[in-house]
């Protein structure tokens, strides 16, 4: 989680800092449906590298948005899921989806 000193004054800036890059938003989109394993998430997000996915998942875990569960198996299996805090972003992502769909429709109708 961010420390008190790291918190921006603006609440919108706080949200953007936590989920404001395209990769975090796509990770959130996936995790809203179910828990995901690392490699299946890597394959489901075109253009993301293994390092970038790892870095973003670690940051989201540190911020309390994502849970990481390691199963004691050989080879180890790791699943990522949304924490309660992450799941509370569901309405935000849903509204972004609605807005994006409306924008896509407007652009298609303008052509």
N, C-alpha and C positions, 0 to 999 in steps of 0.2 A: 504494500500500500504506500501511497505517497505520504511523506511526512508533512507536518503542518507547514513547514517552511517551503516545501515544494508546491503546495496548493496555490494555483492561480487565484487572484481575487474574483475573477469572473467565473460563474458556474458553467457557462458554455465552454470556456477555455479549459476547465477541468475535464469535462466530458471529451473534448477534442484531444486533450493530452492522453487520455486513457484509451480511446478507441479511434483516434483521428487519422490513422493511415489506412490505405486501401486494404492492406493485408489483414489487419486486425478486424476490419469490418467483414471481410470474407470468411475469416476464421469464426467469428461470431455467428455469421449466417449459417455456417455448417453446424456449429454446436447447438444452435437452437433446435435442430431436428433430433439430435441424439448424440451419445458419446462417439468419438472417433479415435481410431488409432492413427499414429503419426503418418505412416506411409500412405494410408488411404486418403488422409487429408492432403498430403503432398500431391498426390495424383489428381485430386479434385479441384485444385486451385491453379489454373494455368499461369505459368510465368513465375511462380514463387520458387525460390531455391530452398534447398534443405536448410542452409544456414539462416536464411531470413525467417523461415517457418519456426525453426528452433528458437531464434532470438525473440520473435513475437510471442510465442507460447510461453516462454520463460518470463517475459515482461508481464504478460496477462496473468500468469500464475502469481507473480510477485505482487501485482496490484489487487489480487483477490477476485479476479473475474473468472479465472479458469481453475479447475481442479485437475490434478495429475495423479493418476492411480497406477502404481506399478504392481503387476501380478507376479507372485513368486514362482515363475515357470522358467524352463530352459527351452528356447531362448526367452528372455524376459519380454513380457507383453506390457505395453503402456497404453492407457486410454486417457483421453482428455475429455472433460465435460465442463459445462458451465456451473459455476458456484451459484448460490442463491443471489449474490450480488450481480453476477453476470446475467442470470436469468431475468433479473429486474430490468434489463435493457431490452427485453422482448418488444415492448410497445414502441420503443424508439426505432428499432430495426424494422418493425412492421410498417410504421409510418414512412420510413425511407423507401421501403419497397413500393408502397402505394404511390408515393410521389414520383418515383422513378418510372413506374408503369404508366402513370398519367403523362409524364413528359415524353416517354417513348411514343405513346399514342398521338400526342400533339405533333411531334416531329413527322411521324408517318403520314398524318393527315395533311400536313403542310406541303408535302412533296407532290 
